[in-house]
Amino acid sequence: MNLSSAILSVLAYHDIFDYPLESFEICDLLIKKKAGKILIERELERLRVMGKVSESDRYFFLKNREKIARIRKLRTKYSQKKLKRAAFFAGLLKVIPSVKLVAVSGALSMRNSRRSDDIDLVVVTSKGLLWTTRFLANVFLLPFKRDTAGQKISDRACLNMFLDKSALSIKDHNIYTAHEICQMKLIWDRDNTYRKFIRANSWIREYLPNWLPSSDILDHRSEKKRLPNTNYLLSTVENLLKNFQLRYMKNKLTTERISSTQLFFHPRDTRDWIVSEYGSRLRKLGIASS
């Protein structure tokens, strides 16, 4: 993929979410092409002069998509409040010793939330305590979760992803998952879990070779919290809580993905649609997807 196609590709991908990009974001999220800032900005200007790309208030987007610059500004305002609330939720989860990391995912991690959106949280747990941690996390956040009828959603906590620290690698290798990993906003971690998570998913470089974690995340001060050394008791509790939760969820599962070390709870799993839509937009731009 040449540089021009890579720039149009990243704008096309984020256009799906009505999300224009600043030039430094285009550089960070450049798809399947490694290039320096100066070269990218030069090519971006050439595309603007050619009329393939437009700019408004430092945001770049595909032609005839001026309105998404206004949308991004509005959603940024909504997201600021939600991020403060996410930090509050993460503070509650900090009490649980088996929680190793709490981060924000989805639209909020890019400050692109609608007013009505909930707050998606990612939790990494100690090895062998996935279900125990999920149970405790749901208890701690119970007053702040969306209701089962789906009526109360805005600003509510949505615990949509749990990973056992022994299984940090995400198996779905595609442009959507790569972006979800890179845009994940860390709130806090223990034992350098975030660094280990990124290392375990080094495959994202195939899609986003320019991306690097921000220095403030890499320098994030991890804190250690020891669990009681009662492995047999903990494993017994883990099995009991796993069976209890699986029985409770048995008739409620839809698009969820469940394994012994990874849990993905997405009420509306749009991954396949987004990957398909991205491919469709590339074809309209005359760019071959690979």
Residue, then its C-alpha position, 0 to 999 in steps of 0.5 A: m500500500n502506498l502512502s496516499s492509499a494508507i492515508l485515505s484508508v485511515l480516514a475511511y476507517h474512522d469515517i465509519f465512526d464519524y471521527p475526523l483525525e488530526s495530522f498527528e493521529i493520522c501518523d499514529l494510526l496509519i494503516k499498513k504503512k510505516a512513514g515519518k511525520i513530514l512525509i505524511e503531512r506532505e502527502l496529506e497536503r497533496l491530497r487536500v489540494m487534489g480535493k480527495v481530503s478536506e480540513s476544518d479546525r485542524y481535523f482531516f476527513l474525506k471530501n463532503r464529510e465536513k459535518i463530522a468535525r462538528i460531531r467530534k467536538l460535540r462528542t468530546k464534550y460528552s466524553q469528558k464527563k464520562l471519563k471522570r465517571a470511568a475513573f470513579f468506577a476504576g477506583l472502586l475496582k481497585v479494592i479487588p486484589s485480583v484486578k490487575l488492570v482497568a481500562v476504557s474501551g470503545a468510543l469513549s477511549m477515543r473521546n467519541s461517545r454519544r450522550s446516551d452511551d454507556i462506559d465500556l470497561v476492560v478488566v485484566t485479572s490474576k491468573g485463575l481468578l477470572w470468574t471470581t473477579r468478574f463476580l466481585a466487579n459486578v457486585f462493586l459496580l451493581p448500583f452503576k450498571r445498566d439495567t437488564a431491560g436496557q432502559k438505563i444506559s447513559d453513563r452506566a458501567c459496562l464490564n464488557m471484557f475480562l482477560d486472565k493475565s495468563a491469556l492476554s493475547i487477542k486471537d481476532h487479528n483484524i483492523y477492528t481489533a487492532h484499533e480497539i487495542c491501540q485506542m484502549k485508554l488505561i486508567w490504572d494497572r498493577d505489575n506492569t500489566y498494560r505493558k505485558f498486554i501490548r507485548a502479547n499483542s505485538w501482531i497489531r504492528e501488521y495493521l498499525p506499524n506507526w503506533l506506539p503507546s504514549s510515554d505517560i502510559l509506559d511510565h505509569r506507576s504500577e502498584k502491587k497487591r498480594l493475594p492470600n497464599t491459599n491456592y486451593l481455597l481460591s481455586t474452589v471459590e473460582n470453580l463455584l463462581k464460574n458454575f454459578q455465573l454460567r448457569y445464570m447466563k445460560n439462557k441470556l447469551t447472544t453475541e458473547r464469547i466465553s472461554s476459560t481465560q477470556l470473556f467478551f460481553h458485547p450486547r451488540d457485536t459490530r466487529d464483522w459489520i465494521v470490517s465489512e464496511y471498511g472493505s466496502r469503503l476501500r473499494k469505493l476509493g479504488i484501494a485494494s484491501s489486503 
